[in-house]
Amino acid sequence: MMAVGLALAASAILSFIDNFVGVVSQEAGLWQFQVFRTVFAIPLLLIAARMSGRVIRPVNVPRLAVRSLAVSVGLLIYFASLGALPVSQAGAGLFSAPLWVVLLSVVLFRQKIGGMGTFAVVIGFAGALMLLQPDFGNLTALSLMPLAAGLFYGLGMMLTRHWCSDESAIALAIGIFATIGAAGLVMLIVVTFWPGDTFITAPWSQPSPRFLWLTLFQAVGAVVAVTLIAQAYRIGNPAVVAVFEYSFLIFASLWAFLLWGTPTNPLAWAGIAVILTSGILMALNHRENSNAPAAV
């Protein structure tokens, strides 16, 4: 229950701050945003570690590096796909992560999910599609990019539980921000020499006060949310936590309506109901498996 609560809180925060990415895009490009967000985020994490007395020294550097790379690749592929695909298609692919979590749990770690658990994840993904409503008639090869994002993100979440459970949540968060920041710096140099006119290809520009405040706001929210979700995967069952990450879509619809007055249609509300049902079934399935007597 603690892991589920952390996942819900992280989703609520991330979905809120992501509503302002469009405002950031009016000030600077994606890679400049990622670099500045990292510059703001890592000192905040170090201050939080100092105040809380948490140890941030990695327990296993190679495993932490692999986990950070997997999650960062997934998130960066997702951002890159936004330059060529509608948000609905990109989001639908990224939220295939719970399906990948279940598959990787079975293949890599021989974890038994059970029929109900598998069914819960499948209908959760179906509910996400109902909420996002991608245009399947216009799918192209580029549509595989968000699915790849979901694969890497799901792999990273699996590694969090099975490889990095001894790492502190702050160390896990620093690993992600440092990796994304380094990749953002490389890409910022590339697009500065070969610029474009889109959010993902925009070159370096003089940071405005508005950009700096928006990026600091994003960094604070991201630091809190990434730390919460890392802790959730450290202490909880990855398949259960992954399903409750679908709540991001629910919160995103709520924030879009409250902030911008964007309505949600009946099919999307039906998808929200399906997602909630999926999470309940997964939680019940996990409790039954946990209470089941061990085989002799």
C-alpha positions in Angstrom: 0.0 0.0 0.0 2.9 2.4 0.7 4.3 1.7 -2.8 0.9 2.3 -4.4 0.5 5.6 -2.5 4.0 6.8 -3.6 3.2 5.9 -7.2 -0.1 7.8 -7.1 1.6 10.9 -5.6 4.3 10.8 -8.2 1.8 10.5 -11.0 -0.2 13.4 -9.7 2.9 15.6 -9.5 4.3 14.6 -12.9 1.0 15.1 -14.7 0.7 18.5 -13.1 4.1 19.8 -14.1 3.9 18.3 -17.6 1.0 20.6 -18.3 3.5 23.4 -18.5 6.0 21.8 -20.9 4.1 23.5 -23.8 4.8 26.9 -22.1 8.5 26.0 -21.8 8.6 25.1 -25.5 7.7 28.8 -26.3 11.0 29.8 -24.6 13.6 27.2 -25.5 14.2 23.8 -27.1 13.9 20.4 -25.5 17.6 19.7 -25.0 18.3 23.1 -23.4 15.3 22.5 -21.1 16.8 19.1 -20.1 20.2 20.5 -19.4 18.9 23.3 -17.2 16.5 21.0 -15.4 19.4 18.7 -14.5 21.5 21.7 -13.3 18.6 22.7 -11.0 17.6 19.2 -10.0 20.9 17.6 -8.8 21.7 20.3 -6.3 18.2 20.0 -4.9 18.7 16.3 -4.5 22.0 16.8 -2.8 20.5 19.3 -0.4 17.6 16.9 0.3 20.1 14.1 1.0 22.1 16.3 3.4 19.0 17.4 5.3 17.5 13.9 5.6 20.8 12.2 6.3 20.4 9.8 3.4 23.4 8.1 1.9 23.7 8.9 -1.8 26.9 6.9 -2.5 25.9 4.1 -4.8 26.0 0.6 -3.5 26.7 -0.9 -6.9 27.8 1.6 -9.5 27.6 -0.7 -12.6 24.0 -1.8 -11.8 22.9 1.7 -11.0 24.4 2.9 -14.3 22.6 0.3 -16.3 19.3 1.1 -14.5 19.8 4.8 -15.1 20.6 4.3 -18.7 17.6 2.1 -19.3 15.1 4.6 -17.8 16.8 7.6 -19.4 16.8 6.0 -22.9 13.1 5.2 -22.5 12.2 8.8 -21.5 14.4 10.3 -24.2 12.9 8.1 -26.9 9.5 9.2 -25.7 10.5 12.9 -25.9 12.0 12.3 -29.3 8.9 10.6 -30.6 6.9 13.7 -29.7 8.7 15.5 -32.5 7.2 13.1 -35.1 4.0 11.7 -33.6 0.9 13.1 -31.9 1.0 13.1 -28.1 -1.7 10.4 -28.0 0.3 7.9 -30.0 3.5 8.6 -28.1 1.8 8.3 -24.8 0.0 5.1 -25.7 3.4 3.5 -26.5 5.1 4.8 -23.4 2.4 3.4 -21.2 2.9 -0.1 -22.6 5.6 -0.3 -19.9 3.4 -2.3 -17.5 3.1 -5.0 -20.2 6.8 -5.1 -20.6 7.2 -5.2 -16.8 5.1 -8.4 -16.7 6.9 -10.0 -19.6 10.3 -9.2 -18.2 9.3 -10.4 -14.8 8.4 -13.8 -16.2 11.3 -14.1 -18.7 14.2 -12.6 -16.7 13.3 -13.2 -13.1 10.9 -16.2 -13.3 8.2 -14.3 -11.4 4.7 -15.8 -11.4 2.1 -13.2 -12.3 -0.9 -15.5 -12.7 -3.9 -15.3 -15.0 -5.6 -12.5 -13.1 -2.4 -10.4 -13.0 -1.9 -10.8 -16.7 -5.5 -9.9 -17.4 -5.2 -6.8 -15.1 -2.2 -5.5 -17.0 -3.8 -6.1 -20.4 -7.1 -4.3 -19.6 -5.0 -1.5 -18.0 -3.3 -1.0 -21.3 -6.6 -1.2 -23.1 -8.0 1.5 -20.7 -5.0 3.7 -21.5 -5.7 3.4 -25.2 -9.4 4.3 -24.5 -8.2 7.4 -22.6 -5.5 8.4 -25.1 -7.5 7.4 -28.3 -4.6 7.2 -30.7 -5.3 7.3 -34.5 -4.6 3.8 -35.5 -5.5 4.6 -39.2 -2.3 6.7 -39.4 0.2 4.5 -37.6 3.6 4.3 -39.2 7.0 2.8 -38.5 7.7 5.8 -36.2 4.9 4.5 -34.0 7.3 1.8 -32.8 9.4 4.5 -31.1 7.1 5.0 -28.1 6.8 1.2 -27.7 10.6 1.1 -27.5 10.3 3.8 -24.9 7.9 1.7 -22.9 10.2 -1.3 -23.2 13.3 0.6 -21.8 11.2 2.3 -19.1 9.7 -1.0 -18.1 13.2 -2.6 -18.0 14.5 0.2 -15.9 11.7 -0.2 -13.4 12.3 -4.0 -13.2 16.0 -3.3 -12.5 15.0 -0.9 -9.8 13.4 -3.7 -7.8 15.8 -6.6 -8.6 19.1 -4.9 -9.0 18.9 -1.6 -7.1 16.7 -2.2 -4.1 19.6 -1.4 -1.8 20.2 2.0 -3.4 18.6 5.1 -1.9 15.8 6.7 -3.8 17.9 9.9 -4.0 20.8 8.0 -5.5 18.4 6.5 -8.1 17.0 9.9 -8.9 20.5 11.5 -9.3 21.4 8.7 -11.7 18.5 9.5 -14.0 18.9 13.2 -14.0 22.7 12.9 -14.5 22.2 10.6 -17.5 19.5 12.6 -19.1 21.4 15.8 -18.5 24.5 14.4 -20.1 22.5 13.2 -23.1 20.8 16.6 -23.3 24.1 18.4 -23.3 25.4 16.3 -26.3 22.1 16.8 -28.2 22.1 20.5 -27.5 25.6 20.8 -29.1 24.4 18.8 -32.1 21.2 20.9 -32.7 23.1 24.1 -32.1 25.4 23.3 -35.0 22.5 21.7 -37.1 19.4 23.6 -35.9 15.8 23.0 -36.8 12.5 24.8 -36.1 10.8 22.3 -33.8 10.9 21.8 -30.0 13.2 18.8 -30.4 15.7 20.5 -32.8 15.7 24.0 -31.4 19.3 25.3 -30.9 20.7 27.1 -27.8 18.9 30.4 -27.0 19.5 33.1 -24.4 17.6 31.9 -21.3 14.8 34.3 -20.3 13.7 34.8 -16.7 10.5 33.1 -17.6 12.3 30.0 -18.9 14.5 29.8 -15.8 11.5 30.0 -13.4 9.5 27.5 -15.4 12.5 25.1 -15.5 13.1 25.5 -11.8 9.5 24.7 -11.2 9.8 21.6 -13.4 13.0 20.5 -11.6 11.4 20.8 -8.1 8.4 18.8 -9.2 10.4 16.2 -11.1 12.8 15.7 -8.2 10.0 15.0 -5.8 8.1 12.7 -8.3 11.1 10.7 -9.5 12.3 10.2 -5.9 8.8 8.9 -5.0 8.5 6.6 -7.9 12.0 5.2 -7.4 11.1 4.5 -3.7 7.8 2.8 -4.8 9.7 0.4 -7.1 12.3 -0.3 -4.4 9.7 -1.4 -1.8 6.8 -2.6 -4.0 6.1 -5.3 -6.5 7.0 -3.8 -10.0 4.0 -5.2 -11.7 1.6 -3.7 -9.1 3.4 -0.3 -9.1 3.5 -0.2 -12.9 -0.3 -0.6 -13.2 -0.9 2.3 -10.7 1.4 4.5 -12.8 -1.5 4.5 -15.3 -3.0 7.0 -12.8 -0.8 9.5 -14.6 -3.3 9.5 -17.4 -6.2 10.1 -15.0 -4.5 13.0 -13.2 -3.4 14.4 -16.6 -7.1 14.6 -17.7 -8.0 16.2 -14.4 -5.3 18.8 -14.5 -6.0 19.6 -18.1 -9.6 20.4 -17.2 -8.8 22.3 -14.1 -6.0 24.4 -15.6 -7.1 24.8 -19.2 -10.7 23.8 -19.3 -10.0 20.8 -21.6 -12.9 18.4 -21.4 -12.7 14.6 -21.3 -15.1 12.6 -23.5 -17.2 9.6 -22.4 -14.8 7.1 -24.0 -11.9 8.6 -22.0 -13.9 8.4 -18.8 -14.7 4.7 -19.6 -10.9 4.2 -20.0 -10.3 5.8 -16.6 -12.8 3.3 -15.1 -11.0 0.4 -16.8 -7.7 1.6 -15.5 -9.0 1.8 -11.9 -10.4 -1.7 -12.2 -7.0 -3.0 -13.5 -5.2 -1.5 -10.5 -7.7 -3.1 -8.1 -7.4 -6.5 -9.7 -3.6 -6.3 -9.7 -3.6 -5.4 -6.0 -5.9 -8.3 -5.1 -3.9 -10.7 -7.2 -0.7 -9.7 -5.5 -2.3 -10.0 -2.1 -3.6 -13.5 -2.9 -0.2 -14.6 -4.2 1.5 -13.2 -1.1 -0.9 -15.0 1.2 -0.7 -18.3 -0.7 1.1 -21.1 1.2 4.5 -22.1 0.0 4.8 -25.3 -2.0 6.5 -28.1 -0.2 
